[in-house]
C-alpha cells in the first residue's frame, strides 16, 4: 500500500496554502505523488455536499445531523477514491489530501457537545469510512492549529469555494460553528495522535515558509 498524508484544520487555518507549498516542494525534489481535495467539487459525487453547504437542507449547520451530513462527504470520498487514485495508492503511491475524513471528525463532531456522544459518533464515522467503505487510513494527519480568533479574521472576506462570491457556506457563516469545530479539532487531534502544527507563536502567525518546513521535515520521515 501507499502513503496518504492529510493536511487539515478549521476554516482559515491555511490548509490550501500549505498544500500548494507541499506540492511544489515534492515536485522540486523529484518525488512522485498524486493530489486529492475534499470535497471534490469537480465531481458529481460532491452534489449532496454542495447542497448541504449552500443551505438547501437548512441554513443552520447544527440542524443537520452529523451522521447524515457525514454520509454526503463519505460518498464523495468513496467515489473519488474508486475512480481517481485507488490503483495508484495500492501500488505504493504517495497521496496528498487537502482535507479528508478528518474534516468530518472536526466539523461534524463539533456539533456534539456531550463527550460520550461525540466519541460514539467518531467511532461510527471511523467504522463507516475505513471499514465499510474501505477508504485508506491516513499515514499521517497534519492538523494546522490556527486559534479561532485568528482564523475568523483571515476568512472575513474570503470567497465561497464553489460559487466564487462572498456569500459564505453554512459552516463559514456561523461563527459559533467555527468555534465549536476548533475546540473539537484540538481534542480530536490529541485523541487520534495527529501531528499538531501550531500556527501562532508569541501571538503572531508564523510565516508560511516556517510552517511548511516543519511539515516537510515530518513527511520526509515517512518517504
C-alpha positions, 0 to 999 in steps of 0.5 A: 500500500501507499502513503496518504498524508492529510493536511487539515484544520478549521476554516482559515487555518491555511490548509490550501496554502500549505498544500500548494507549498507541499506540492511544489516542494515534492515536485522540486525534489523529484518525488512522485505523488498524486493530489486529492481535495475534499470535497471534490467539487469537480465531481458529481459525487460532491452534489449532496455536499454542495447542497448541504453547504449552500443551505438547501437542507437548512441554513443552520449547520447544527440542524443537520445531523452529523451522521447524515451530513457525514454520509454526503462527504463519505460518498464523495470520498468513496467515489473519488477514491474508486475512480481517481487514485485507488490503483495508484495508492495500492501500488505504493503511491504517495497521496496528498489530501487537502482535507479528508475524513478528518474534516468530518471528525472536526466539523461534524463532531463539533456539533456534539457537545456531550463527550460520550456522544461525540466519541460514539459518533467518531467511532461510527464515522471511523467504522463507516469510512475505513471499514465499510467503505474501505477508504485508506487510513491516513499515514499521517494527519497534519492538523494546522492549529490556527486559534479561532480568533485568528482564523475568523479574521483571515476568512472575513472576506474570503470567497465561497469555494464553489460559487466564487462570491462572498456569500459564505457556506453554512459552516463559514457563516456561523461563527459559533460553528467555527468555534465549536469545530476548533475546540473539537479539532484540538481534542480530536487531534490529541485523541487520534495522535495527529501531528499538531502544527501550531500556527501562532507563536508569541501571538503572531502567525508564523510565516508560511515558509516556517510552517511548511518546513516543519511539515516537510521535515515530518513527511520526509520521515515517512518517504 
